[in-house]
Amino acid sequence: MSEERNIDPFSLLILVLSIIAIVTEIIGPFAGFYLGGGNYRYSCLDCEYSTGADLILQYIILILLVIQVVIALNELLPKKFIPLDVTKYGMYLAILTWIFAIIGLASFGIAYGAYDWWPELGFYGIVVGGLLNTILFFLKERNK
């Protein structure tokens, strides 16, 4: 006899969105500003124009997203490696993800407020991924 296992769509979406957010943060700049004279400068994981606060928060956000990937994988695998229900904690981590992104962008904006500055791909990937993961973790918790 074969045993049929249903795949949790919320966990699958959380996994995909978290990976997309991680990739956008790694490959894209977090924020940028116009220095003048056709020169643009950016904040990213390896850029010299990152402020201390936004760089630290970018690394913390990556850790939070990796933990969300682990939580999603835990729910998708047939034998869970975390025996506890961690959905509620995943939702809190997703909330912290986008809050830290906003705080990081604010610190960048304060540091480079004299210039024209803007959020970039890394910021948008984190915020959208964090907000959607928050909603998905909430719906997953609610549908138990």
N, C-alpha and C positions, 0 to 999 in steps of 0.2 A: 504494500500500500504506500502511496506517495502522500506526503504531507505538504499541503499548499501553504505558502507563506505570503502574506500580503505586504507589499512595500508601502511604507508610510510616505505619502506624497509631500507632507510638510517637511519631513526630514530631508527628503531628496532635494526639494527646492532650497532649503537652508544650506545644504551642502554646496549646491551649484552657485548660489548667490555669494556665499562666503569665499569660494574659490575665485569667483570673478572680482570681488572686492580686493582680495589679496593681490591678484594679478594687476589690477588697475593701480594699486598703490605702489607696487614694485616697478612697473614699467613707466608710469606717468608721473609728472611732477604734482606736488600737493597744492602749490600756489605759485603765483608769479607776480612780478612787478616790472614796470617800464622804467629803466634807468635814465633814458634820454639818449638822443643821438642814434636811434635805431638799436639800442642795446636792451635786451630783455634778460632778467635774472629770475631763477626759480628756486623753490624750496622742494627738495625731494630727499630720499634716503641717503644719497651720496652727493648732494649739492652743497656748495660752500655758503649759500645765502639762506640756509635754514636757520631759524632762531633756535636757541636751546630748547625752549618749551615745545615748539611744534615738532622738532626732530624726536624728542623723547616720546611725545604723544603718538607720533607715527609708529614708532617701534612697539609701544604698548598696544596700539590698535591692531597691529599685525599679530601680536600674541593673543589678543582677544578673539580675533577672527580664526586663528588656528584652533583655539579651544572650542569655538563654535563648530568648526569642521569635525573635531573629535566627538563632540556631542551628537552631531548628525550621523556620523559613522557608527557610533554606539547604538543608535536607534535603528539603523539600517541593517546591521550585521545580525545573522541568526542567533549567535551567542554573544550577548552583551558583555563587554569587558568592564563596564561600570555598572554594578548591580543596582545602584540607586536611580531614582527618577530625577534627572537633572534638567528637565525641560524648563522649570522655573528659573534656574540659575542661567541657562542659556538666554532666556529673555532679558535678564538683568545685564548679562554681558553684551547683548545686542544694543541695549539702551546706552550702556557706557561707551560703546563703539561710536555711535553718532554724536554723543555729548562730547567725547574727547576730540572728535574731528572738529566740532564747532569751536571748542576752546583752543585747539591748535591753530585754526584759521584766524581766530581773534588775536592770538599772540603774534602771528605773522602780520596781520593788519596793523596792530599797534606798533610793531617794530619798523614797518615800512610804510607808515601812514603818510609820510611826506611825498610818496610816489603814487602813481596809479597802480593799484594792485587788484588781483582777482583770484578766485579759486580755480583750480585746474582739475584734470582728470582724476588724480588720486583722491582729492577731497570728495568729488561727486560720487566716485565708486564706493567710497567708505560710507558716506551718508545714505545713499540709496540702499546699499547692501544692509547697513545697520537698521534702517527704518523698516525695510521689508522683512528682515529676519526677526525684528521685534514683533511685527504683526503675525508672522508665521509661528513663532514660538508661543505667542498669546493664543492663537487659534488652536494650536496643538494641545496646549494646556486645557483650554476650554472644552475641547471635544473628547476629553478622556472619559 
